[in-house]
């Protein structure tokens, strides 16, 4: 299994390295300076002389995340916001853990293609093309599936046990647009008449969905 995962990482580096979504870097390293007041497309670089190994390291994906939430899943990111050394490198990872029956609900990544490698369990996964065609498959431990950049996609654990994947992205910060939360839990709120016309339901149903998706105090 370790060899298979190593091949997955090599393939990830090869594919994403040849077609990075983020702009090409212009120096060896550009460790993100989170404290900089200047705003650019990415992060300002700190002095390379002050870079350390810790700028390029994270242990955040080593352990499963807690999945006792509304959707029964948790995404643990290893992107430029967690690893400052990823700034300008055009890649990132995440770990996604799913409780039995848990779902990573329909969402998009506006800045990256995603590839997932199943660590544990069995998942139903899929994405929808702009022609409204569903491309879906059941994947299990050791298998890989790709979600094209910008397309709505999902993963659902229909198994009786927990599941987890490692996800790779060809962006240092892929961005995530959760369809349900974007429409029903936005601040300020999306007007009710937009939602009722879009989903062809009444205001009571819209209010019910909003109440279930509202952030817990």
MOVEN-V440566 format. One record per pair of residues at least 4 apart in sequence whose ideal C-beta (glycine too) atoms are under 7 Angstrom apart, sorted by sequence separation. I is the first residue (numbers start at 0). J is the second residue. D is the distance in Angstrom with one decimal. If there is no record, write none. Layout:
{{I & J & D} {I & J & D}}
//
This chain:
{{0 & 4 & 6.4} {1 & 5 & 6.3} {2 & 6 & 6.6} {3 & 7 & 6.6} {4 & 8 & 6.7} {5 & 9 & 6.5} {6 & 10 & 6.3} {7 & 11 & 6.3} {8 & 12 & 6.5} {9 & 13 & 6.3} {10 & 14 & 6.1} {11 & 15 & 5.9} {12 & 16 & 5.4} {13 & 17 & 6.5} {14 & 18 & 6.8} {15 & 19 & 6.1} {19 & 23 & 6.9} {39 & 43 & 6.0} {45 & 49 & 5.7} {50 & 54 & 5.3} {52 & 56 & 5.9} {76 & 80 & 6.9} {77 & 81 & 5.5} {79 & 83 & 6.8} {97 & 101 & 3.8} {127 & 131 & 6.5} {128 & 132 & 4.6} {138 & 142 & 4.4} {146 & 150 & 6.5} {158 & 162 & 6.2} {177 & 181 & 5.9} {178 & 182 & 6.5} {179 & 183 & 5.8} {180 & 184 & 4.6} {181 & 185 & 6.0} {185 & 189 & 5.3} {189 & 193 & 5.5} {191 & 195 & 5.9} {192 & 196 & 6.1} {193 & 197 & 6.1} {194 & 198 & 6.1} {200 & 204 & 4.1} {202 & 206 & 6.2} {203 & 207 & 6.3} {204 & 208 & 6.6} {205 & 209 & 6.3} {206 & 210 & 6.3} {207 & 211 & 6.7} {208 & 212 & 6.3} {209 & 213 & 6.2} {24 & 29 & 6.4} {66 & 71 & 5.3} {68 & 73 & 6.9} {76 & 81 & 5.8} {77 & 82 & 6.0} {108 & 113 & 5.8} {117 & 122 & 6.6} {127 & 132 & 6.9} {168 & 173 & 4.2} {176 & 181 & 5.5} {189 & 194 & 5.9} {195 & 200 & 6.0} {200 & 205 & 6.5} {37 & 43 & 5.2} {66 & 72 & 5.7} {79 & 85 & 4.3} {85 & 91 & 6.0} {127 & 133 & 5.5} {128 & 134 & 6.8} {138 & 144 & 5.2} {146 & 152 & 4.2} {156 & 162 & 4.4} {195 & 201 & 6.4} {66 & 73 & 5.2} {78 & 85 & 6.5} {79 & 86 & 5.2} {182 & 189 & 5.7} {195 & 202 & 6.0} {35 & 43 & 3.9} {65 & 73 & 6.0} {95 & 103 & 5.8} {125 & 133 & 5.6} {126 & 134 & 5.6} {136 & 144 & 6.4} {33 & 42 & 6.9} {64 & 73 & 3.7} {125 & 134 & 5.9} {32 & 42 & 6.3} {125 & 135 & 3.0} {195 & 205 & 5.9} {31 & 42 & 3.6} {32 & 43 & 4.7} {64 & 75 & 4.8} {124 & 135 & 6.6} {191 & 202 & 5.4} {194 & 205 & 4.8} {32 & 44 & 6.4} {79 & 91 & 6.8} {123 & 135 & 6.8} {124 & 136 & 6.2} {182 & 194 & 6.5} {32 & 45 & 4.0} {78 & 91 & 3.9} {30 & 44 & 6.3} {77 & 91 & 6.1} {123 & 137 & 5.4} {124 & 138 & 5.8} {191 & 205 & 5.4} {29 & 44 & 3.9} {30 & 45 & 5.1} {60 & 75 & 6.0} {77 & 92 & 4.3} {59 & 75 & 5.6} {77 & 93 & 6.3} {121 & 137 & 6.3} {122 & 138 & 5.6} {60 & 77 & 5.6} {76 & 93 & 4.9} {59 & 77 & 5.7} {75 & 93 & 6.3} {121 & 139 & 4.6} {28 & 47 & 5.7} {74 & 93 & 5.4} {75 & 94 & 4.5} {30 & 50 & 4.9} {57 & 77 & 5.0} {120 & 140 & 7.0} {124 & 144 & 5.1} {126 & 146 & 5.0} {74 & 95 & 5.1} {117 & 138 & 5.5} {119 & 140 & 6.0} {126 & 147 & 6.6} {28 & 50 & 5.9} {59 & 81 & 6.1} {117 & 139 & 5.9} {118 & 140 & 7.0} {128 & 150 & 6.5} {72 & 95 & 6.3} {73 & 96 & 5.1} {97 & 120 & 6.9} {117 & 140 & 5.2} {127 & 150 & 6.4} {30 & 54 & 4.6} {57 & 81 & 5.5} {72 & 96 & 6.6} {117 & 141 & 6.4} {126 & 150 & 4.7} {127 & 151 & 4.9} {57 & 82 & 5.0} {72 & 97 & 4.7} {117 & 142 & 5.3} {126 & 151 & 6.5} {183 & 208 & 5.0} {184 & 209 & 6.8} {71 & 97 & 6.4} {126 & 152 & 3.7} {183 & 209 & 5.0} {55 & 82 & 6.6} {71 & 98 & 4.0} {116 & 143 & 5.3} {125 & 152 & 6.5} {151 & 178 & 6.5} {115 & 143 & 6.8} {125 & 153 & 6.2} {184 & 212 & 4.5} {54 & 83 & 5.0} {55 & 84 & 3.6} {71 & 100 & 5.9} {72 & 101 & 4.4} {114 & 143 & 6.2} {115 & 144 & 5.5} {124 & 153 & 6.9} {183 & 212 & 4.9} {184 & 213 & 6.1} {54 & 84 & 4.1} {64 & 94 & 6.9} {66 & 96 & 5.4} {71 & 101 & 2.8} {72 & 102 & 6.1} {124 & 154 & 4.7} {184 & 214 & 6.9} {66 & 97 & 6.3} {70 & 101 & 6.3} {71 & 102 & 6.4} {72 & 103 & 4.8} {114 & 145 & 4.9} {60 & 92 & 6.5} {64 & 96 & 4.7} {66 & 98 & 4.0} {70 & 102 & 5.3} {122 & 154 & 5.0} {123 & 155 & 4.6} {180 & 212 & 6.0} {63 & 96 & 4.7} {70 & 103 & 7.0} {112 & 145 & 6.8} {113 & 146 & 4.3} {122 & 155 & 6.5} {179 & 212 & 6.1} {60 & 94 & 4.2} {70 & 104 & 5.6} {112 & 146 & 6.9} {122 & 156 & 5.6} {123 & 157 & 5.5} {66 & 101 & 5.5} {112 & 147 & 5.8} {112 & 148 & 4.4} {120 & 156 & 6.0} {42 & 79 & 6.7} {111 & 148 & 5.9} {121 & 158 & 4.6} {120 & 158 & 5.3} {108 & 148 & 6.7} {109 & 149 & 5.8} {120 & 160 & 6.1} {122 & 162 & 5.5} {120 & 161 & 6.1} {121 & 162 & 6.6} {44 & 86 & 6.9} {107 & 149 & 5.8} {119 & 161 & 6.7} {120 & 162 & 2.5} {107 & 150 & 6.5} {119 & 162 & 5.7} {120 & 163 & 6.6} {42 & 86 & 4.9} {107 & 151 & 5.4} {119 & 163 & 4.9} {41 & 86 & 5.8} {118 & 163 & 4.5} {41 & 87 & 6.2} {105 & 151 & 5.1} {118 & 164 & 6.1} {117 & 164 & 5.3} {118 & 165 & 6.2} {31 & 79 & 5.8} {105 & 153 & 4.8} {116 & 164 & 6.2} {104 & 153 & 6.1} {115 & 164 & 4.3} {116 & 165 & 4.9} {33 & 83 & 6.8} {103 & 153 & 6.2} {102 & 153 & 6.7} {103 & 154 & 4.5} {115 & 166 & 4.7} {31 & 83 & 3.8} {30 & 83 & 4.9} {102 & 155 & 4.6} {113 & 166 & 5.5} {114 & 167 & 4.9} {30 & 84 & 5.2} {31 & 86 & 4.0} {101 & 156 & 4.9} {113 & 168 & 5.6} {28 & 84 & 6.5} {30 & 86 & 6.3} {100 & 156 & 6.3} {29 & 86 & 4.8} {99 & 156 & 6.3} {111 & 168 & 4.0} {112 & 169 & 5.5} {29 & 87 & 4.3} {111 & 169 & 5.3} {95 & 154 & 6.8} {97 & 156 & 3.8} {99 & 158 & 6.3} {111 & 170 & 3.7} {99 & 159 & 5.5} {108 & 168 & 6.7} {110 & 170 & 4.5} {99 & 160 & 6.1} {99 & 161 & 6.5} {110 & 172 & 7.0} {111 & 173 & 3.6} {24 & 87 & 4.0} {98 & 161 & 6.2} {110 & 173 & 5.2} {24 & 88 & 6.6} {97 & 161 & 6.5} {110 & 174 & 5.0} {96 & 161 & 6.8} {97 & 162 & 4.4} {108 & 173 & 4.3} {109 & 174 & 4.9} {97 & 163 & 6.8} {108 & 174 & 5.9} {96 & 163 & 4.7} {108 & 175 & 6.0} {109 & 176 & 6.4} {21 & 89 & 3.9} {95 & 163 & 6.6} {20 & 89 & 6.6} {94 & 163 & 6.5} {95 & 164 & 5.1} {106 & 175 & 5.5} {107 & 176 & 4.8} {19 & 89 & 3.6} {106 & 176 & 5.9} {94 & 165 & 5.8} {95 & 166 & 6.0} {106 & 177 & 4.6} {106 & 178 & 6.0} {92 & 165 & 6.2} {93 & 166 & 4.5} {104 & 177 & 6.3} {105 & 178 & 4.7} {15 & 89 & 6.8} {92 & 166 & 6.6} {15 & 90 & 5.3} {92 & 167 & 5.6} {104 & 179 & 5.8} {91 & 168 & 4.9} {90 & 168 & 6.8} {90 & 169 & 6.2} {91 & 170 & 6.4} {89 & 169 & 6.1} {91 & 171 & 5.5} {89 & 170 & 6.4} {90 & 171 & 6.9} {91 & 172 & 6.8} {89 & 171 & 6.1} {91 & 173 & 6.5} {88 & 171 & 6.0} {86 & 171 & 6.3} {85 & 171 & 4.7} {20 & 110 & 5.8} {20 & 111 & 5.4} {79 & 171 & 4.1} {80 & 172 & 6.6} {78 & 171 & 6.1} {79 & 172 & 5.1} {78 & 172 & 5.1} {63 & 163 & 6.2} {11 & 114 & 6.3} {60 & 165 & 6.8} {7 & 116 & 4.7} {4 & 116 & 6.6} {20 & 148 & 6.7} {7 & 143 & 6.3} {3 & 141 & 5.5} {0 & 141 & 6.4} {20 & 169 & 4.7} {21 & 170 & 5.3} {19 & 169 & 5.5} {20 & 170 & 4.8} {21 & 171 & 5.8} {18 & 169 & 6.8} {15 & 167 & 6.9} {15 & 169 & 3.8} {11 & 167 & 4.4}}
//
